[in-house]
Structures are given as C-alpha cells and as structure tokens.
Amino acid sequence: MEYTDQYSWIIPFIPLPVPMLIGVGLLLFPTATKNLRRMWVFPSVLLLSIVMICSIYLASQQINNSSIHLYGWSWTINIDFSFEFGYLVDPLTSIMLLLITTVGIMVLIYSDNYMSHDQGYLRFFAYMSFFNTSMLGLVTSSNLIQIYFFWELVGICSYLLIGFWFTRPIAANACQKAFVTNRVGDLGFLLGILGFYWITGSLEFRDLFEIVKHLVYNNEVNFLFVTLCAFLLFSGAVAKSAQFPLHVWLPDAMEGPTPISALIHAATMVAAGIFLVARLLPLFIVIPYIMNIIAFIGIITLFLGATLALAQKDIKRSLAYSTMSQLGYMMLALGMGSYRAALFHLITHAYSKALLFLGSGSIIHSMETIVGYSPDKSQNMVLMGGLRKHLPITKTSFLVGTLSLCGIPPLACFWSKDEIINDSWLYLPIFAIIACSTAGLTAFYMFRIYLLTFEGHLNVHFQTYNGKKNNLFSSISLWGKKGKKKKKIRLNVNERLSFFGKNTYRSDNNIRSMTCFFITRKNFITKNTFSYPHESDNTMLFPMLVLVLFILFIGVIGIPFFNQFDQEGIALDILSKFLTPSINLLHQNSNHSVDWYEFVENATLSVSIAYFGILISAFFYNPVYSSLQNLNLFNFFLKNIPKKIQILWTKIRNGIYDWSYTRGYIDVFYARFGVEGIRRLAQLTHFFDRRIIDGLTNGVGIASFFVGEGIKYVGGGRISSYLLGYVFYVLIFLLILFWFYHYII
C-alpha cells in the first residue's frame, strides 16, 4: 500500500471494466450474457469494494499525515497553452471517495434483488458502474477542465438512469427535463472556466487560487468581471445540486428506479455541486459578493424545499424535496464559510437519505403486490398505511432515518445540522430563524411520510385493510412471495444465477407496465384484486441495516469524545483534524473548540423545534387524531372558536396545501413564460424566415421573371431604341437621386 498515493489515478477506472465487459458480452455472446445476467453484480460490488479499501487507506493517511498529494501529466502542450491530466488527493477527495464507495456498494447489493425482474438488468448495472467511474473521476480531478469532462459524464449517466424505463412517456420527459435544466447550469460553468482561464492563464486549482487572490487584492483585474465568472462557475453547482431556481428537475427525476434515487439523487450526484463549491471555496472566499449569493441561494433553497414537501403524495417526490432542502443547508454553510459544518452535514445526510430512499423502495416493493406494478399507485402515500405490522424491519430502519433527518439526538444529522444552525446565528440572525423554522418543517413532513406509510389503515381501490390478513385471497407476486395458499410456479425461462439472492426470478419485456393478477379460491382471475404486503428479501434488508449502523455511529466523528488537544489546549475532534489542510487553505482556524454549555443551549432550541414539528404532524396524521374528534372536550373547543378565525385558518391551510402540491407554481411559471415563450419566439422566427426573408428572395426572383417576360415583348431589335430607353431610365434615376439628396438629406 506504500504506492497507493502515486497510483491513485487508477481509482476512477477500477469499476470501468464492468460496463465494457457487459457491452462486449451483449455484442458477441448475447444469449449467454443474458442467461448469466445475475452474475454481473458480483464483479460490480467487488471492484467498488477495492476502491473502498483504497479510499479507507487514503483517508487514514490524511488523518495521520495531513498531507495533500497532487500528480499531473502533460496532455497537450502548445506555445500558449498547456493542459495537464492529473489527480488530487486531499481530505475533500477522501471524504467523497468514502461516500461514493460505501453508499454505492450498499445500493448495488440492494439493486440485485430490486431489479431482478427487469429486462434491463444488465443495462442497469452497466450504467451504474459507468456512473461510479465518472463520479470517482470527478472528485479526484486536479483542474477545472478535467472536472468539467467528468461533470458531463455524470450528467449523461443521470440522463440514462432517470430515463431507464424510457418506454414510459413520463420517464422520458423527466430525463429530458433533467438534461435540459442541467445544460443551463453547465453552460454557465463552461463560460466561467473559460473566463478564469482568460484571466489567469491556468486551470490548475492551486495556481488559480493564488493568481486570483493576488489580482483581486492588488486591484489588477476588473472586479465585476471576476465576480461574473465566479457566478458562472457557481451556476453549474446550482443546477447539479438542485438549488433554486434550477431545482425543478429533481422531483421528476424520481421516475427512475429507486436505487438510482438512493445513489445519484441523494448521496452522490446531487452532492457534486456541494463538492464543486467546497473545492472552489478558496476562490469564492476572496469575492464577498459571491459568498453572499451562495448563502442567499442556500437559505432560499432550504426553506422552499421544505415547504414544497409538505403536501406531496408521492413518497419519492417528498424525499426529493427533502434532499433539496438539506442541500440548501450545505450551501448555506458554504456561503457562510462554515466549511467543516457543510462537509459534516454532507456525510450525515448522504447515509440518512440513502437509507430513506432504500426504505421507500422496500415500501414500494410491498405495495406492488397489492395494487399492481403501477408507480402512480405503489408510490402514493394516500394508498398506504398500516404497514408497520407487515414490514417491521423496513419500518424500524425508516424510522431511524426519519429521526436522523429531523435532527433528533444522538443520530447523525443532529450533530451536523445543529452546527450549521449555530454558525448561522453568528452570520446573520434572520438566516438562523429561517434555518430553525425549516428544521421544524423537516420534522413535520418527514413524520407525515412515516405516519401515512406505516400507521393507520391500508386503503387500496376503495378497500380498507385493517391489519388482519384476508383469507379469501392468496397472491402470486412478481417478487417471488406467496400468500397463504401455496402454489408452485414453473418458470418458462432458464434460471438465473444469483450471488446475493437465494431466489431466481423471471424477467419481462416491459415490467413497469405490467399489472399483477391474483388468484382467488373460486378459481377465477381478477385484476388488481386486494392482497396484503410483505417484507422485502434479505438482500434488500441487509444494506438498510448497514446504513442504520452508519447513522447511529457516524456522528461520533464530529464530537470531541477523545479529548485530543492541540498546542494551544483547544479540543479537537476527528473531523476537524481530518479537514485541517483544507481549512488552513481557506485561512480559517482549523481548531474547532467546543463550549458544551453553549452547545447544549443551542441544541435544546433546535431539538425542541423538531419535537414541536413531530407533535403537529402526529396531531394531523396520527390515527389518534380521529379518536380525539369524538371527545366532547375537543368538539367543545372547536365549536367555541370564532368563525372568522376558522375561515382564516382554512384559507391559510388551503393556501399552504396548494402552494406545496403545485410545487410553488414554479413549474407553471417555467411552462408559461419559459416553454411557451420559447415556442412563440420560434413561431415568430419561423414566420419571419418564411414570409419575410424567403418572401423577399422569392419576390425578387418572381419580379425579375415577370420584368424579363414583359421586356422581351417590348424590344424591336433596334439598337437606337435600346439606347433611348437606357438614357431615359438613367435620367429618371438621376432625378430621383437628386430629389432625395436635395429634399430628404
């Protein structure tokens, strides 16, 4: 392992053989490759595990030695231009490598069973491995142009995975929306790169930071132009991390498979924008206006995402808006200069949200055995409820992730989110008030998701399930589970090998458009007949339990339990020591001192707000609320409220619901003024092109034709007549020119 630093450039390319071999296998040996399709998950997990081992070693080296490794090779050399391809290993790189590999391995194991029935199983793992390669290359890049190269590869993988079920129009539209929205930010990102290269003549991070700092502090560059270029760089992060106003693609991206949502849209790809801002923070920090813009965009995003999640019915869309809100917390921390708090929350949120998305996949999996393989029903929380008795492991895991995201101690997100809120009090009190209120909204909508899903009764197709198994029906599930009445199923295709699951399943050509059929005791087939849910297989539960352990213990890295002290006697925790080189680069104090009295005081406020949000959510969505309505005291209280207050409360409640359910009318605004405006502009341009430009050209041609046709009948064959006509027309032209010059000019 002594040469790991020198050969770290191999890390991004370790997962690459999987998509290459799958492509070659499908091209040369399609039948054998498809029959052994379950085999490909093993090399995918194995290669990513190798990357994880290397990442752990690099992280340990960073903690022990606090060193930064930078290597580069000349790619293109010219008189005025030199482009190097290299890699940079520092604490930020190590953090991202650990996140990508640990979450990626869990998602790959989970996907083996989740995608086992899909015909695109091989295509799914090829895309996933290629995405891992692109993301690993992005976080290890040593210059801006190399980051942009992998940045676009990550965008391509996101496009392919969001539109994985491209036969469904809604999925095809979602991937196109994500692609176009990200192109807006990526165009700004590219222009910013070109602008800074024009200013500094370098694309390497260290040279770029030093030159810009020197130019700005000595007033040797146009400050407005530097600010514009920095804002263009930041626009790439705004689109990739779903920040306002380029956040509209993230909820629609949930049309992809749930493992994609767990990996790309919760833990890694959307975190690429946070990574970019953290990497370029030494550049942004010398431009105060950009830091203020980053903080302002972050505070808007965190509050907007929380309000839009309040009334969503789709469980994955609710979690998507939650992701948007938490990314806003990280962006706010970076805008305030709280580098440590932002990366700490990046770590804790990645594991928490990955667990929640995998838990939602387990829930959707169980609901599909009831309502058929229809995403609009199996993801609708209104049709859920009462699942706690049938999905105990999923329920417990989902509850742990929910409590963590709500900021309940001692779970992971409590430590990181509370640190951001504390720093916001020092930066700007109004930001701290908004952050605290958003923490309450987070607790409200997260427990709304939990209560609608696991508590109460199950309502499917106007049939109420009260938690007792109905003996009338026994189901044959697409997932290999059977109801009370057992019946052998003979598969018409060859059995597939599985390295992580004990069951073998068949694939279907269009699995997302299928509808489950359930067999009754009366021996007739009924479509969408009611059944009851069941727990997922072990290969889906294992990654969730591992992520639960991460959530329980990952917060320890930010707590000074071990009483490590620096030379000045200030307590240091593991995370501060790990991030010391990067923080020194930002000219900030690397020592993270802890005043336990102040910490407990601030934590009490934030936790109290979170518990208040949970209480309000329980009041509205817990089944106990329906029983409270039968109490005379409760009815007496309602009757004695003035009608004006009741009407005002109803309007406020309906207004909040409409705002959230319609996504803040932002999509409507884009559709009306963006899409429709572009279409009208295109129609106007088309009309101008055909009627004006083509009309003038065709008119000149037609006029010349008719003039020529008319003149040929005038000519008599005499030169004297032609000369007379020529002189006559010249005189008329000269008279017109004289009149125009004398009277007009």
C-alpha positions, -999 to +999 in steps of 0.1 A: +000+000+000+030+023+001+025+033-036-012+040-032-008+078-034+013+075-066-011+052-083-044+068-071-051+077-107-062+042-112-091+045-087-116+061-111-110+034-137-114+003-114-152+000-119-149+006-157-143-030-168-179-040-158-198-018-184-171-026-210-174-064-205-212-062-204-212-043-237-188-068-253-208-097-239-241-085-253-225-078-286-206-111-291-225-136-268-259-121-262-277-153-251-251-164-226-247-129-212-285-126-206-288-161-191-260-153-167-271-118-160-273-121-122-236-129-123-226-093-131-235-078-098-206-097-082-178-080-102-196-047-098-196-050-060-161-065-059-144-037-079-162-010-060-151-027-028-115-025-039-119+012-045-134+015-010-104-002+006-081+022-012-102+051-001-101+040+035-063+038+033-061+073+017-084+087+044-062+071+072-032+087+056-049+121+056-057+118+093-023+107+103-001+128+080-024+157+070-008+157+035-020+166+001-009+146-030-010+162-064+002+145-096-002+156-132+008+146-167+010+168-197-018+160-221-014+189-247+015+213-249+015+243-271+032+277-271+004+294-253-015+265-238-007+235-217-033+211-205-025+186-177-044+155-168-039+145-131-054+138-098-056+155-064-059+136-031-068+157-001-093+155+027-122+166+005-113+139-021-111+113+006-145+122+021-162+120-013-144+087-022-157+071+010-192+083+004-193+072-032-179+037-025-198+029+008-232+040-004-225+026-039-218-009-026-250-009-005-271+003-035-255-023-058-264-052-034-299-038-029-304-035-067-295-071-073-329-081-059-348-049-066-341-050-104-341-088-107-373-089-128-364-062-152-353-069-187-328-040-184-310-056-155-277-057-174-281-022-188-288-010-152-255-024-138-236-011-168-250+024-163-243+022-125-207+011-129-201+038-155-216+064-132-193+053-104-163+057-127-175+092-137-181+103-101-148+089-089-130+107-117-148+140-109-138+140-072-101+132-079-097+158-107-069+183-103-081+210-126-112+227-138-113+213-174-109+178-161-137+183-136-159+196-165-152+165-185-163+141-158-191+165-148-207+160-182-202+122-180-221+122-147-248+142-164-250+116-192-253+088-167-280+107-148-299+112-181-297+075-189-307+063-154-336+087-149-350+076-183-342+039-176-378+030-183-379+051-214-410+034-228-430+053-202-436+088-215-434+104-181-399+089-175-388+100-210-400+135-202-383+135-168-349+126-182-352+153-209-362+179-183-332+170-161-309+171-191-321+205-204-321+221-169-286+209-162-274+222-196-283+257-185-261+254-154-233+236-173-232+263-200-225+288-173-200+265-157-181+263-190-182+300-196-168+305-161-140+281-167-131+300-199-133+333-182-109+324-154-085+308-179-085+341-198-078+360-165-052+336-150-039+315-179-042+284-158-068+258-149-049+241-120-066+247-087-036+259-067-024+283-094-059+295-100-065+303-063-032+321-058-033+342-090-069+353-085-062+362-049-032+383-059-051+400-087-081+409-066-062+421-036-039+443-057-068+456-079-051+443-111-083+429-126-118+441-133-136+430-101-170+430-119-157+405-145-142+383-118-175+383-099-194+374-131-170+345-139-173+332-103-211+334-105-210+314-138-189+287-120-214+286-092-243+282-117-230+247-125-233+238-089-268+253-087-281+231-115-264+199-103-273+202-067-309+213-075-307+248-060-332+275-066-342+283-094-328+253-113-343+227-088-373+217-110-357+186-124-351+168-092-387+157-082-393+145-118-360+125-116-378+101-092-393+084-123-361+063-124-356+031-103-355+037-066-318+026-062-310+054-086-327+078-064-307+065-034-273+067-050-275+095-075-302+118-063-295+116-025-258+108-018-235+113-048-245+132-079-265+160-063-236+163-038-213+170-068-225+206-067-216+209-030-183+193-038-176+218-065-183+248-043-162+233-015-134+227-039-136+263-052-142+279-019-107+294-017-116+312-050-150+323-039-139+335-005-119+364-019-151+376-036-175+386-008-205+391-032-203+355-044-202+342-008-233+363+000-250+349-032-242+313-022-256+318+013-287+336-001-294+308-026-289+282+001-313+298+025-340+301-002-335+265-013-337+250+022-369+268+030-385+263-004-377+226-005-393+222+030-425+240+021-428+220-012-425+187+006-455+194+029-483+181+008-467+158-018-485+124-022-456+106-039-432+092-013-402+096-035-410+132-045-414+141-009-379+127-002-366+145-033-378+179-019-363+169+014-330+163-004-333+197-020-338+213+014-309+196+030-286+205+001-297+241+009-284+237+044-250+227+030-249+255+005-258+280+033-229+267+054-205+271+025-218+306+018-211+314+055-176+300+052-185+271+075-165+246+055-164+219+083-202+221+090-211+218+053-190+187+048-201+172+081-237+175+070-228+162+036-216+130+052-245+125+077-272+134+051-258+110+025-262+080+047-296+091+061-312+099+028-297+068+012-314+047+039-347+066+035-347+060-003-339+023+001-366+021+027-391+037+003-381+012-023-389-016+001-423+001+007-430+004-030-420-032-034-445-043-009-473-021-023-468-035-058-481-069-046-514-051-038-521-025-064-502-040-093-470-027-109-482+009-113-459+037-100-487+062-096-504+038-071-475+020-054-457+053-046-489+071-034-488+076+004-525+081+004-530+045-005-506+033+021-509+029+059-508+001+084-475-013+070-458-014+104-472-049+112-460-064+079-428-045+073-412-044+108-376-042+097-383-016+070-404+003+095-376+004+121-350+014+095-372+041+080-379+055+115-342+057+123-336+076+091-366+099+097-354+107+133-319+114+120-331+138+093-354+155+119-323+162+140-331+141+170-300+132+191-279+112+191-284+103+155-262+115+127-279+146+112-284+161+147-248+169+151-242+184+116-275+203+112-272+218+147-237+230+139-250+248+108-278+265+128-253+276+154-230+291+128-259+309+111-267+327+144-232+342+142-235+350+105-270+366+103-298+361+128-326+361+101-309+332+084-308+314+117-345+319+123-353+306+088-330+276+094-346+268+127-381+271+113-371+248+084-359+223+109-394+222+123-409+219+088-385+190+082-397+172+113-433+178+102-431+165+067-408+136+075-431+123+102-460+129+078-444+104+054-438+079+082-473+082+097-491+080+063-470+050+054-468+028+085-496+039+107-534+038+103-552+016+078-543+005+043-567+018+016-564+003-018-590+007-046-616+018-020-610-014+000-599-009+036-573-032+051-574-032+089-542-050+096-557-085+095-549-109+068-578-116+045-581-154+039-601-150+008-572-142-014-538-157-020-514-138-042-488-148-067-463-119-066-439-108-092-413-108-064-415-145-057-435-142-025-467-163-020-498-157+001-514-182+024-524-205-003-492-220-017-489-229-053-458-240-073-448-217-101-429-231-130-408-205-149-407-207-186-371-194-188-338-207-176-329-200-140-305-171-134-275-173-111-276-150-081-247-142-059-267-122-033-302-136-035-314-172-029-344-169-053-344-168-090-370-147-110-381-142-145-378-110-165-404-093-185-401-072-216-420-042-201-421-048-164-432-013-155-464-016-175-475-049-160-504-054-137-505-081-110-531-108-112-543-125-081-559-160-079-589-164-056-603-196-041-631-195-066-606-203-093-611-172-114-587-144-122-595-109-110-574-079-120-560-057-092-576-078-065-567-068-030-540-087-011-516-078+018-480-066+018-449-085+029-413-077+040-386-075+014-359-101+008-327-103+029-306-088+001-327-057+002-328-055+040-291-060+046-279-027+030-306-009+050-294-024+083-258-014+075-269+021+068-287+022+101-254+014+118-238+043+099-265+067+111-261+055+147-223+060+149-212+084+121-220+114+142-191+104+165-166+118+141-178+153+149-178+150+187-146+156+207-150+125+229-114+115+229-101+148+243-075+154+217-058+188+223-036+210+201-007+230+213-030+258+225-051+234+246-082+236+223-101+204+220-100+188+185-125+162+171-117+137+144-135+157+117-116+189+124-083+171+124-092+154+091-102+187+075-073+207+088-054+211+055-084+223+036-094+247+063-059+262+065-061+267+028-092+288+034-073+309+060-096+297+087-089+285+122-086+247+119-093+242+156-129+235+164-134+245+200-164+233+219-183+252+246-205+225+259-229+249+278-235+269+246-238+237+226-265+223+249-283+256+249-285+258+211-292+221+208-321+224+232-337+250+210-333+231+177-344+198+192-375+215+208-384+229+174-380+194+159-402+178+185-428+205+180-429+197+143-433+160+151-461+168+175-480+188+149-475+161+123-488+135+148-518+157+155-528+158+118-518+124+106-518+100+135-549+078+138-553+090+174-565+124+160-597+107+147-604+094+181-599+129+196-626+142+175-651+120+194-642+137+227-667+162+239-639+185+251-623+186+217-657+193+200-664+220+225-631+236+218-638+236+181-673+250+184-661+279+205-635+291+180-648+323+162-659+316+126-636+343+113-606+325+128-619+292+114-623+307+079-589+324+081-573+291+092-590+272+064-577+297+038-542+296+052-542+258+053-556+255+017-531+281+005-502+262+020-515+230+005-520+245-029-485+261-028-469+228-019-489+205-041-485+227-072-447+229-064-448+266-056-462+274-091-426+275-103-431+247-129-462+266-141-442+298-144-415+280-164-441+263-186-459+296-193-430+320-197-402+296-205-415+269-227-444+288-242-423+319-246-396+299-265-423+283-286-438+316-296-404+331-303-397+300-325-430+305-343-423+342-348-388+334-361-403+308-384-428+333-397-402+359-403-379+334-420-406+321-444-426+352-450-400+380-449-366+365-457-378+339-481-406+363-493-380+389-503-358+364-520-386+348-539-402+381-546-371+394-563-369+363-584-405+364-594-403+401-601-373+396-623-391+368-642-421+390-649-400+420-658-380+399-682-411+384-697-425+418-702-394+434-717-389+407-743-421+418-759-411+455-759-378+450-778-379+456-815-344+446-824-331+481-830-300+494-810-311+530-812-344+522-794-325+503-767-301+533-762-330+557-760-347+536-734-314+533-714-309+570-714-345+576-704-342+553-673-308+568-663-323+603-664-353+591-642-328+575-618-307+607-616-338+628-610-349+606-581-314+607-566-312+645-569-346+649-553-337+625-525-304+643-518-319+678-520-351+674-501-345+644-478-308+646-467 
